[in-house]
């Protein structure tokens, strides 16, 4: 393998998913003189929405907030994967972003040199023997936070005995025939809730096997305020912004209530389930989590389709643990045998830390878990790099947009100071600060995060070192954050 000719850019964006495309838009709008490229491993844009092709794939949050602030959403609040890809395609087309994207470019290593003030990336291109070399002044990590190619599957006893087909949603076969088949879906997150009603239309029966319950909220897949504004011929841009603000206002109230009055929020969520399944259904056994609302993400069920599938008898829920797989299905710890032709392991994903790229800073391997996060996006000892890590309780894109604005402001600030590098560094007053996990487990504790929390940076007990996961704080603070607070060292 030989080195190809170097290419240099002011900024390199890693990943052409919703964060990377948004970052490219903001660079074009706010930093038009900066040269940049987007490096994408896959053969097209879309990230999550390209990776996942399972039946019924859809958003689990509304598109008024999951969509960009700069691009009005005109469809139903919960959108299909195809609709989201079409939306992203319009953003790429309308803003001439495609010419900046390099597809099938996989980054192997990223090396920072304090001498040259540059990142050097070694890149392989699918189908080519030559190794490419890219250099840049600023590295913008928009690759997401999970491994697209390697989903998480627990090690269950007896799985090799099963004579049927085992499928993970993240690697769904295009030719899978599930018509008139008995299906067991292991898991109860947003993926399982999406899959089950989609499969139930054609399958003989679908069983959701969950170790423990999940909170769900059932709502009609329309927005009355948006519908009213459109009837009044209000421009799409105004409608998008008004509805977006109303949704965010309502979400803030719900999040605050989940902390202050968790039992009240819990009861409201149960009432929504009972309204469809009826008083005779044992809601407490299957839809009553031990954790408080919003300690894990609440999956939104458009038009209550999951519950309607259960009410119709096309799907059912079993809350139990797996004892072993058998030739014909799964035996639970209570002794129940769930017979299946197909078992779907909707068991989540594995965290990908910085895209699993090998990082070095001045020839020293990067120990990412030993760094401290600055405003949840930059990290001590790592110059000229931002990692987009979105929200858990609000739409990912909200934080991606805020970080994009921050990066553009930071790039202008560096130019104004004549600086080539910026590195977050603990100040003297920060030296004795208590260091905490990247995300407080008492605040938010999904399995994929808990399994890999030891790989993640720390956060501090005081600003600007906190990773608040609070959009309603960030939207006010990040836009006016002091770029000369002493924690950012310019050289």
Secondary structure, 3 states (H helix, E strand, C coil): CCEEEEEEEEEEEECCCHHHHHHHHHHHHHCCCCCEEEECCCCCCCCHHHHCCCCCCECCCCHHHHCCCCCCCCCCCCCEHHHHHHHHHHHHHHCCCHHHEECCEEEEEEEEECCCCEEEEEEEECCCCCEEEEEEEEEEECCCCEEEEEECCCCCCCHHHCCCEEECHHHCCCCCCCCCCEEEEECCCHHHHHHHHHHHCCCCEEEEEECCCCCEEEECCCCHHHHHHHHCCCCHHHHHHHHHHHHHHHHHHHHHHHHHCHHHHHHHHHHHHHHHHCCCCCHHHHCCCCCCCCCCCCEEEECCHHHHHHHCCCEEEEECCEEEEECCEEEECCCCEEECCEEEECCCEEECHHHHCEEEECCEECCHHHCEEECCCEECCCCCEEECCCCCCCCHHHHHHHHHHHHHHHHHHHHHHCCCCEEECCCHHHCCCCEEECCCCCCCCCHHHHHHHHHCCEEECCCCCCCCCCHHHHHHHHHHCCCCCCCEEEC
